[in-house]
Amino acid sequence: MREAAATYPDPSHPAGCLVITAATNVSPQDAEVQAQLRDLRNRNLRAFEDRLRAARQEGELPPDADPKALAGYFAAVVQGMSQQARDGATAADLARTAELALRAWP
């Protein structure tokens, strides 16, 4: 979260995340591209979930933590931060969002 907040608005990089921002520009005739982007996002989501499951097994998260729900929540926040960066949000703006989101960490 904090890394995304710093990286997305960094002027030395394109604003936001290509996997997120490209998805809004796909036309119906580019269904294959749309599917590839969806697959990338879903792989990222599964990677979040896998890491959170491992964290729960290793005691970094409480036993009642829901890795799938946490992964979905944090992916949605990161995707939203990406779009906000494209719309002009600053690193400070995104840092506040990241800190608020991290309060949901069990």
C-alpha positions as CSV (number, residue, x, y, z in Angstrom):
1,M,0.0,0.0,0.0
2,R,2.7,2.5,1.0
3,E,4.8,1.6,-2.0
4,A,1.9,2.0,-4.4
5,A,1.1,5.4,-2.7
6,A,4.7,6.6,-3.5
7,T,5.1,5.0,-6.9
8,Y,1.8,5.7,-8.6
9,P,2.1,9.5,-8.7
10,D,5.9,9.5,-9.2
11,P,6.6,11.8,-12.2
12,S,9.4,9.5,-13.3
13,H,6.9,6.7,-14.0
14,P,3.6,6.8,-15.9
15,A,0.8,7.6,-13.5
16,G,-1.0,4.6,-12.0
17,C,-0.6,1.0,-13.0
18,L,-0.6,-0.2,-16.6
19,V,-2.6,-3.3,-15.8
20,I,-5.4,-1.2,-14.3
21,T,-5.4,1.8,-16.5
22,A,-5.1,-0.2,-19.8
23,A,-8.3,-2.1,-18.8
24,T,-10.4,1.1,-19.2
25,N,-9.2,1.6,-22.8
26,V,-9.9,-1.8,-24.2
27,S,-12.5,-1.8,-27.0
28,P,-14.8,-4.8,-27.8
29,Q,-12.7,-5.9,-30.7
30,D,-9.7,-6.3,-28.3
31,A,-11.4,-9.0,-26.2
32,E,-8.2,-11.0,-26.1
33,V,-6.3,-8.1,-24.6
34,Q,-9.1,-7.5,-22.1
35,A,-8.9,-11.2,-21.1
36,Q,-5.1,-11.0,-20.6
37,L,-5.5,-8.0,-18.4
38,R,-8.2,-9.7,-16.4
39,D,-6.0,-12.7,-16.0
40,L,-3.1,-10.6,-14.8
41,R,-5.3,-8.9,-12.2
42,N,-6.7,-12.2,-11.1
43,R,-3.2,-13.7,-10.7
44,N,-2.2,-10.7,-8.6
45,L,-5.3,-11.2,-6.5
46,R,-4.4,-14.9,-6.0
47,A,-0.8,-14.0,-5.1
48,F,-2.1,-11.6,-2.4
49,E,-4.4,-14.3,-1.1
50,D,-1.7,-16.9,-1.1
51,R,0.6,-14.6,0.8
52,L,-2.1,-13.8,3.3
53,R,-2.9,-17.5,3.8
54,A,0.8,-18.1,4.5
55,A,0.8,-15.2,6.9
56,R,-2.2,-16.7,8.8
57,Q,-0.5,-20.1,8.9
58,E,2.7,-18.5,10.3
59,G,0.8,-16.6,12.9
60,E,1.3,-13.1,11.3
61,L,-2.5,-12.9,11.0
62,P,-5.1,-14.1,13.5
63,P,-6.6,-17.6,12.8
64,D,-10.0,-16.0,12.0
65,A,-8.6,-13.7,9.3
66,D,-10.1,-14.2,5.9
67,P,-7.3,-14.1,3.3
68,K,-9.6,-14.1,0.4
69,A,-11.6,-11.1,1.7
70,L,-8.5,-9.3,2.7
71,A,-6.9,-9.9,-0.7
72,G,-10.0,-8.6,-2.5
73,Y,-10.2,-5.5,-0.3
74,F,-6.6,-4.5,-0.7
75,A,-6.6,-5.2,-4.4
76,A,-9.7,-2.9,-4.7
77,V,-7.9,-0.2,-2.7
78,V,-4.7,-0.5,-4.8
79,Q,-6.7,-0.4,-8.0
80,G,-8.5,2.7,-6.8
81,M,-5.3,4.4,-5.8
82,S,-4.0,3.7,-9.3
83,Q,-6.9,5.5,-10.9
84,Q,-6.7,8.4,-8.4
85,A,-3.0,8.8,-9.4
86,R,-4.1,9.1,-13.0
87,D,-6.6,11.7,-11.9
88,G,-3.9,13.8,-10.2
89,A,-3.8,12.5,-6.6
90,T,-0.5,13.3,-4.9
91,A,1.7,10.9,-3.0
92,A,0.5,12.5,0.2
93,D,-3.2,11.9,-0.9
94,L,-2.5,8.3,-1.7
95,A,-0.5,7.8,1.5
96,R,-3.5,8.9,3.6
97,T,-5.6,6.4,1.7
98,A,-3.0,3.6,2.2
99,E,-2.9,4.3,6.0
100,L,-6.6,4.3,6.3
101,A,-6.8,1.0,4.4
102,L,-4.1,-0.5,6.6
103,R,-6.3,0.1,9.6
104,A,-8.4,-2.8,8.3
105,W,-5.4,-5.1,8.8
106,P,-6.4,-7.6,11.4
